[in-house]
Amino acid sequence: MPAAAKIKEPEVTAELALEHGLSADEYDRICDILGRDPNYTELGIFSVMWSEHCSYKSSIKVLKTLPRSGERLLVEAGEENAGLVDIGDGLAVAFKIESHNHPSAIEPYQGAATGVGGIMRDIFTMGARPVASLNSLRFGSLDDPHNRFLLDQVVKGIGDYGNCLGIPTVGGEVVISDAYQGNPIINAMAVGVVEHGKVASAVAKGAGNPVYLVGSKTGRDGIHGATFASEELSSESAARKSNVQVGDPFTEKLLMEASLELAGRSFLVGMQDMGAAGITCSSSEMAAKGGAGMRLQIDKVPLREPGMSPYEILLSESQERMLVVIQKGFEQELQEIFHRWELGCVRIGEVTNTGRLELYLRKHKVADVPCHDLVLGGGAPQYNLPSKRPAYLSNLTLDISALKEPRDLNATLLLLLGRPSIAHKGAIFGQYDSTIGTDTVQGPGGDAAVIRLKGTRKALAFSTDGNGRYVYLNPRSGGAIAVAEAARNVVCAGAKPVAITNCLNFGNPNDPEIYYQFTEAVVGITQACRALNTPVTGGNVSFYNENPGGAIYPTPVIGMLGIIENIEHLTTPGFKAEGDFVVVLGSINGDLGGSEYLEMEHGQVAGNAPLIDLDTELHVQNVCLAAIQEGLIHSAHDISDGGLAVCLSESLLGGTDGLGVEIHLSRRLRNDEILFGESQSTIIVTISEDHLLPLQRLAMQEQIPVVTIGRVTADARLKINDIVDIKRADLAKAYYGGFAAIM
């Protein structure tokens, strides 16, 4: 294998530190920690570990306000690579969502593919077998050929990696908006299942225990990927493709199987994925967690490329690599596992009791730094940044009376159904294998994805949700709505929401108005999680999502986990039977602020986010779930983007062939408010006539309104009062053809 090179290093100065993304104060602090000036390799180590991506230095104090513990959580947020939730029967679910925004903007195929690979490794390093993959994607206008290219390559990257790995991609969301021009949002979520006694930890302890690098060889791809993700995109970013990692799903499949085999062995001390900051991050974090140190021999690292310096080896983010610590004396057993899977397994060092990360190139010490001072939760910086209410929030007044109602509401609905953020995404998820493993019982296209658990009556439901327009208009309400809608979606599938993971995508945190958006959104998420009893298991913060035109919409994405105790309670959105009553749980209040309709028809993103009352939300969800569990409900679908008319259209199109629906509503509101207002805490269900009284009984117990608004018919039409009358075939043409036609 190529040998590591002893290369003359540049002289370290304060100016060079600035080029590495460190402030002058941070550089002075590094000098104080070391008691001397750092050398070039040490500067690189601090720069990646203290980057926003690794240290969360601008967000950790805010994140600590989130509810991070609960009766089902086996580890608190941040303790391990992913959250861990007890689901009974001796099983736990590991799940997490993370961003790969900047890499995907520059190299969309590899950026998206390695995003999937990285989040999968976070799951199986804990000993959990991945069972599902989800995503949340946002792009600029598809009128722009470059955005179509980005979308096409991102989807291909996600599909190719997940399909080759053999993990079903079961759900997600795709949003198209000018706000994401030049800076797409690519969030990947993975879910795994593990037996309680086989959970592995990312820890290093026991002086003298050997440290192994397993998996692929190390190359120059991804060097400084962590710092690349901690700065704004610019016209120079495209020239930095070396900051984007390159994935190999076939090697990852072997690494997954070997890691899962290792997780069940008693001699394993700890293992961690080499993601952001590569060897530097995994070694320092594992050692710091165990209150230990680590001595590594850099020249022992298997290399793909000749002449790599210690700086490059330590900062490389080459994929499909893990750091493993085992008990001394079990070296042969470890090597047998990885050699059987035809993977590299090389001892590169040992655990010490010094508390320091000591790095050697042959006999020459190239770095010596205290582990504690490198890591999040240790000595890495933590900042309170200035916050200021954005000036634009004072200029968002929406005068509904000044909006002219469309003359042809049929045509308006058909246009909405064809909008890229609403239209059916079969052109995208058709490229994903959603059924591999034979456990998918509800795949992409519904409110939530559902995976059964073999050998039990249980199933898991997942949803990814977030509405950047809402957070832009009202950061606190928008954050709360993201949690509420994600919970509502798993409830509509028949699951009880139990916990969330989040990916918080925002602009430059050094802008006080951006930081206000971030902190207020976290307050909203906190309030909703406490109200709905869905603690935060962990996640990711992605700052600096900007382009020369400005910041993206503030976009917190929520990954929700729900549990279905009995698979027979699985519920889908589609209408099932002629004659069923169509019933509203909650209220239709016609909020047009921030709606898809308002932007499409009137070219405005204005007003307030829709009203959200978290107490009402909880009661609506309780009624819906109880009614499902009592066998009262035939279908359930919540009102979200596009409002009531889109909700009814989706349920009709997703249901039994030949059915229609006829709705009769009171006219307290304008027609466009009734049809297209995006009311929160509102679920449309269908029931047989004899189930109406039991449903009303449940609603009375929770003190929420229940109103019958129509019936399922056999005439294959959507009829709403005397204002909408559209053939089912025309709805289908708009809904199923909209996205494909755009692409």
N, C-alpha and C positions, 0 to 999 in steps of 0.2 A: 504494500500500500504506500501511497506517497507520504513522505515524511513532512512533519511540520517544519517550517522554515524559521531560522533565527534571522530576523530582518531588522535593520536599523530603524528604530521608531522615531517618529517626529517629536520634536521638543514640545512639551506640554506647556501651554500658556493659558491665561484667562480668555484670550480671544479664541483659541482652539476649543475651549470648553463651551463658549457661546455657540460655535459651529455645531457642537454636539447636542445642542438644545438645553444646556445648563445655564442658569442665570449666574451672575457674578457672585451673588450671595451663596448660591448652592456650591459654586466652586470653592469659595472660602470655607464653607462648612466641610467639604471633602478634605481639604488640607488640614483642618482641625481634627477630623476623625482619624486621619492617618498619621498626624504629627509631622507631616512632610508634604511635598508636592506629589501628586499621583504621577505614575508613568503613563504612557500612552494606552497600554492595555487596561490599566485600572480606570483611566478616564472613560474608556469605552464601556467598562462594566458598570460604572456609576451612571453613565448617560442612559443606558437602556433600563437599568433597574429603577432609576428615578424619573423615567419618562412617564407621561400621563398614562400610557397604555398599561404599564406594569405597576406603578406605585399608586395610581388613583389619587395623586396628591391634591388635586383640586376638587375631588368629589367625596373622598372617604368620610369626612366629617358629616356630610349631608347624608350619605348612605347609612351611616350608623343610626339614623333616626327611624329607619324602616323597621317594621316588626319582623325580627329575624329568628324567632323561636316559636315553637308550638308543640302541642302534644304528639303530633305525628312526625315531627322532624327528628331524625336521628343524629344529625349534625347541624349546628347553626351556620348561617350564611357565612361564607368565606373560610370555613374550617378545612374544607376539602376542595378537590377540583370541581365538584358539582354538588348540588343539593341532594339530600337523601331523605326520602319520605317512607315511613312505615305504612304498608298497605294491608297488613295482616297476613295470616298463614305463613309466617316466617319469611316474608318477602319484603323487599324495599325497592323503591323506584329512585334511580339517579337521573336527574334531568337538569339541563342548562341551555341557555341561549347566549350566543356571542356574535359580534359584528366582524365583518371582513370588508368594510366599506372602501377604504382607500386602495387596497390591493385590487379590488374588483373594478375600480374606476380606471386603473391603469392597464391591468391585464385581466379582463373579466373572466375568462375561462379558468385560468389557474387560481385567480383570487377567490372565486366562488367554490371551486373544487377543494382547495386547501382549507377554506372555511368549514366545509363539511368534514374533512378529515380531522381537523384540529378539535372540533367539538366532539367528534366520536371518540377521540383518544381521551378527552376529559372524562368520558363515561366509562370506557373499559379499563382505564387505569385504576378505577375504584373497584374493579372486579365485577362490574355490572355488564351483562351482555346487552348491547344496543338492540332495541326492538323497533325503533321508529325514528324517522327524521322529519323535521318540519322546517319551514322557512318563512321569512317575511321580507318582501322585496319592494323597492321603490325606485322609480326611474323618472326622468324628465319626459316631456312630450314625445310621443311616438311619431309625430310629424317630422321629427329630426332623425335622419338616417343613423346618426351615431348612437342615439338612444336605442333604436331598434337593434343595432349591432350589440350594444351592451346587454340588452335583455336576452337576445338570442344566445350569446356566449355564456352569460351567467347561468341561464337555464340549462344549457348543455353541460357546463361544468358541474352543476349540482347533480344532474341526472347521471352523467357518466360516472362520477365518483361513487354516488350512492348505489347505483345499479351494480357496479363492479364489486363493491364491498358486500352487497347482499343485504342491505338494510332498506326496508320500504320507506319511501317518502310519502307520507300519508296526509299532509295538510300544509296550509300556509295561507298567505295573502299576497296580492300584487296590487300596488297602488301606482297610478300614473299622475304626475303633477309637475307643473313647471318649477315648483319649489326644489325639485331634486335634480334639476339640470346640472350636469357636470359633476355631481356628487351623488351617485346612487347609494341606496341603503341596502345592504346585503346582510341579513341576520339569519344565522343558522342555529337550529335547535335540535338536540338529540335527547333520546329517552332510553334508559336501560333498566333492566331488572336484575336484582342480585339477592341471593339468600343472605340473611343477617350475618351468619358466621363466616362469610367469604368476602366481606368488605375489606378492601385494601386501602391503606392510607399513604399520603404523600409526605413521608417523614424519613429522616435519616437519624439513627442513633446507634449507640454501641461502639465505643472506640475500637478500632481494629477491624470492624466489619467491612467487607469489600464493596466497592462501588463499580457497577458495570454500566456501560453504554450498550444498549441493544437496539437492533433494527438496522436502518439504513446507514450508509456512510455519510460523512459531513462534506458539504460543498459550500460554494460561495453564495448560493441563493438565499435571499431573505435577510442578509446582513443589514442590521439597523432597521428591520421591519417594525420593531416596537416604536422607535422614534419617528419613523415615517408615518405611523398611525397616530402620532401625537403632534401633528402640525397640519396646517391647511394645505389643500391641494393647490397647485399653481401651474403656470405654463411650463415650468421646469419638471413637473412631476412625471410626465410621460417618459422622460429620459432616465428615470430611476427604476426601471423594470427589475433590476437586480434586487430591489427591496421586496419583490414579490416571490413567495415560495413556489416551488414546483412539486406537485403531488404525484404519488404512485399508489392508486387504490389497491392494486394486487399485493404489494408489499404490506400495505395497511391491513389487509385481510389476514395475512399470515401473522402480523404483529398482534392483531386482536386475539386470535386463537391462542397464541403463545402466552400472552399476558393473562388471559382468562384462566389458562391452565396454571400459571404461576400463582395467581391470586388465591388458589385453593391450597397452597403449600404452606406448611407451618413455619418454614425457614425464611419466608419473605418478611423483610422489615418494612420496606416502603418502595413505591415507584411513582414516578411522575412523568407526564408527557413533556417533551421539549418543544414548547410552543414559542410564544413571544420571548425573545432574548435567549433562546436555546439553552446550551449547557449552563450559561451564567445563571439564568433564572431558576432552572430546576435544581441545581446544586445548592445555591444559596437559600432558596426557600425551604427545601427539604431539611437542610442542616439547621436553619433558624428555628423551624418548627420543632425539631427534636432537641433544641438547646445544645447542639453539637457543632462541630466544625467539619471540614472536608479538605483532604489533600488530594489533588488530581494531577496526573501526569499527562499533559496536553499532547505530548508526542505519541501517546498510546491511542489517541482517537483515530479511528479509521477514516481516511480522507478520500474524496472522489477526485480532488484536483491537487496538482503539485504546487509546492511553494506557498501554501497557506500559512499566514502568520498566526501567532497566538490570539491576537485581536480578532482575526477573521474566524478562527475556530470557535472561540468562546461566544461570539455574537451571531454566528450563523443560525438561521432558522430553517435549515433543511428539515424536510418532513419525515414522518414515520420513524421517529427516534424516541427512545425512552431512557430515563435514568433509573436504575434499579439498585437497591441496597438489600443485601441478604445477610443472614447470620454466617459468621466465619465458619468454614468447614463444610459448607454445602455448595462449593463452587462447581463441582462436577455435576451435581443434580441440576443446577441452573443452566449450565452449558448444554446439557442433554436436551432440555426443553427447547431452547432456541435453535440448536443445531437440527433438531428433528423437524422444526418448521423452516429450516434453511435460511435462518436469519443470523446476522452478526451478533456476537455476544463477547465483548472485550472488557476485561478489567482495566479501568483507567485510574483507580485510586482507592482511598479508604476513608472511613469516618474517623474523625479525631475528637478530642475533648477540648480543643482550643477555642472553639467558637469562631474560628476564622476560616475563610476560603483561601487556601494556599495553592497556587497554581505553578506547575513546573514544566519547563521545556528541557527534557533530559535533566541535568543537574542544576540548571539555571532557574531560579525562582523569578517568574514573570509577573506575578501579582500576589498580594497578601492584603486582604481586606476583611473587616469584621462582618460576618453574615448578618447579624442583627441590624446593622446600619444600612443594609442594602434593601430590605424587604418591606412590603406593605404590612402594617401592623407592628413594625419594628422602628428602626430609625429613619426610614424614608420620610421625606418632607410631607407635611400635611398643612394645607392652606385654607384660610377663610378668604374667599375672593370678594371684591366689591360687588354689590347687587343693586340694580336700579330698575324700577318699573319701566318697561319700554314705552317710549313716547307714542308709538303707533297705536297702543291700546286705547288712547283717548280719541282716536279718529276712526272708530269702527262702528259708529252708530248705523243701525239698519232701520229704515222707515218702511215697514211692510206696506203701508197704504200707498206709498209712491211706486210700488212695483206693479207693473201691468201683468195681469194674469194671461197665460197663454189662451188663445182662442180654441186651439185644438189640443185637448188634454190627452187624447189618444196618441197623437204624434209625439207629444212631449214625453210620455211614458216610454214609447218605443225608442226614442233617442236616449233616454236614461239607461234603458236596458242594454243598449249598445255601447255605453261609455266604458272605456277600458278598465276603469277601477271597479265597475259593477259587472260587466259582461262575464259570461261563463269562461273559465280559464282552462278549458280542456286542451287548447292548443299548447298550453304550458305543461300542465300536470300529466298530460298524455305522454310526455317524454320521460316521466319518472315511473319506475316499477313500484307500484303502491301495494302490491299483494304478495311479494316474495316473503316466504316464511309462513304463509297461509294463515296468519293471525289477524289480518286486517278485516274488520267487519263493517267499518264505515271509512272510506278513503276520502280523497280530496273532493271538494265541491259542496260539502254539507256545512252545518254550523260548527261541528267539531269532528276530529278524526277519532276513531275508536279501535283499539287493539284488544283482543281477548287474551286472557292468561290461561294457557293450557293447564289442565289439571285442577282448575278451580272454576267457580261460577262467575268470577270477577272479570271485569274489563276495565281498561284505562281509556280515558277521554282526554284529548289535548286540543288546545286552540292557541293561535297567535293573533293578537289584536293590537291595534293602535290607530289613532286618527290624528295625524299631524295638524290638520286644519283646526280641530277643536283645541288642541294645546296652544296653537298660535293665537287663537282668539281669547282663550282663558286657560292659562297653564295649569292652574290648580284643578279646575273642573275637568279639563281634558285628561289629566293624569288619572283622576278618579274614574272617568268614563272608560278609559282603556282597561282598567281592572274589571269594572262592572260588566263590560261587554264580553270580555274573555270568560268570565264566570258564567254569564248568561248563556253563552254558546255551549259550554259543557253541560249545563243544566238542561238545555233543550235536547241534548243527546241522552239524557237520563242519568247523568253523573252528578255526584256531589263535589263541588269545588273544594280542594284541600290545600293548595299551595301554588305559588307563582315563582317563575324566574323572570328577570327583566333585562332588556337591552335598551339603554338610554342613549339615543342618538341626538346630539345637539351640536351647535356651532362652537365658536371659539369661547372658552370659559373666561378668558381675560376681558371680554366685552361684558360690562356690568348688566346690560339688558339681556344678553344670552344667559348669563348666570342666574338672573332672576327667573327666566323661563325654566331653567333646570331645577332650581330649589323649589319653586312653586309646584312644578309637576311632581316632584318627589313628595311634597306635602299631600297632594291629591292622591297619589298612589298609596301613601301611608294610611290616609283616612279610609280609603276604600278597602284596603287589606284588613284593617282592624274591624271594619263594619261587617265584612263578609267572612272573617276568620280564615283568611288565606295568606299565611305568612310568606315572606320572601326567602327563598332558599339560596339565592345568589344570582349572579348574572354578569353584566358587563356595562361599562360606560364608554361610549365612543364620542369624544369631543372633536373639534376642529373639522366638522363636516360643513365646509364652505367651499365656494369657488369664487372667482373674481367678481361675480355678480352679487355675492352675499351668502348668508347662511341658509341652510335647509329649514323647512318647518321643524320646530322642536318635535321629535318623534320618539316618545317612549313606546317600546313594543313589549307587550306582556305575553309570556308563555304560561298558560294555565294548565294545571293537572287536575283532573277529576276522576273519581272512582265510581264505577258502576258495580254495586255489590252483587247484582244478579243480571247476567247478560240478557235475560228475557225482558229487562226494562229498557233496552236500547230503543231509542226513538229517533225518527228521521223527520226532515222538514216537509216531505211530500204529502199531498192530500191522498187519502186512501180509498174512501168509499162515498158514493153518491148518497146524499141525504144527511151527511154529517153536518152538525152545527159548526160554524166558524165563530170562535169566541176570543175576545180580547182580555188578557190578564194584564191589569194596569190601566193606563189611560193614554189616549191619543191626544197629545196637546199641540201638535203641529209646529214644532220648532223648526224654523227655516234657517236660523243662524248657522253658518258654517256648513250648510247642506250641499250635497252634490248638485241638487236642482238649482240652488241659488247661483252657484258658480257656472253651471252650464247655460242656464236660461238668461241670467242677468249679468254674468261676468263679474260677480262680486264674491269675495271671501270676507264677510263682514258680520256684524251682530255679535251676539254672545254665543258660546258653545251651548248646546242643548241643556236644559235644566236636568240636574241629577240629584235625587234625594236618596241617599244611601240606605236609609231605613226602609223606604218604599221598595227600593231595589231588592233588599234582602227578603222582604215579605213576598214579593212577586216570584222570586226564585224558589222560595220555600213552597209556595202553592203549586207551582209548576212541577217541582220534583216530587212532592207528595202525591200529586194526581197521577204522575207517570208510574210511581211505585204502586199505586192502588189500581192500576190498569184502566184509568179513565180516559187517557189521552191517546189519540191515534197519530197525531203529528204535532210538532212544535217548531216554531221559527220566530226569532226575535226581529223586531224592527231595527234596522241600522241604516247603512248608506242607501239613499234613494227613497226611504220612507215606507209607508204602508203599501203603496201601489207596487213597489218593487218586491217587498216581502211576499205579498200575495202571488205575484207573478212567479217568483222562484218556487214557492210551495206548489203552485199549480203545475209548473213545468217539471218539477222533480217528483211528481206523483204518478198515479195510475193513468195510463193512456186513456184519452177520451173524456176525462173529467173536465168540468169547468167550475166556476164559482160565481155566486151572485151576492153582492154586498149592499146593505142598506145602512147608511150612516146619517146621523143628525147633522145639521149644517150650521153649527155654532161658528165654525171656522171657515175661512176662504177655501175654495176648492183646492188650490195648490198647497195650502197648509195641511188639509186633510190627507191628500194623496202623497205628498213628497216631504212633509215635515219629518225629521229624524228623531222622533220621540224616544226618550230613554225609559228603561224599566218597563218595557212593553213587549209582551210575547203573544203571538197569534197561535192558537191551538185549535185542533178539530176534535170533536167528541161526538159520540152517538147521542141521540136525544135523551135516552134514559140515564145518561151520565151527567146531565146538566145539574140536577139537584145536589148530588154528591160533590161536584166541583164547586158549586156555590157555598156549600157547607165549609169546605176547606178555605175558601176565600174569606168567609166571614170570620173564621178563626184568626186569620192573619190580617184582617181589616184592609183588604184591597178590593177595588172594584172589579167585577167580572161582567162583561157585557156581550150578549150574543149579537153579532152584526151581519150574519148571513148563513148561507148553506152551500155545501158542495153540490154541484149539479152534473148533469150528463151531457151538456150541450157544447162542451169544449170551447167555452168563451169566458173571458174575464169581464164581469159587469160590476160597476160600482156606481150606485145611485143612477142618475141619468147623465153622468158626466164621462164615464168610461165604458166602452163596449168594444172589445178587441177579440178577434179569433185567437185561439190557442196557437195555431200554426204561425200567425203573425208575431206573437210574443216570442215563440221559439226561434224564428228567423232572426229577430233583433238580438236576442239574448245569446244564442249559440253562435251566431255568425259575426257578432260585433268585433270580438278580439281577433279572430282569425283574419277578418277582412283588413284590420289595421296592420297586422303583421305581414 
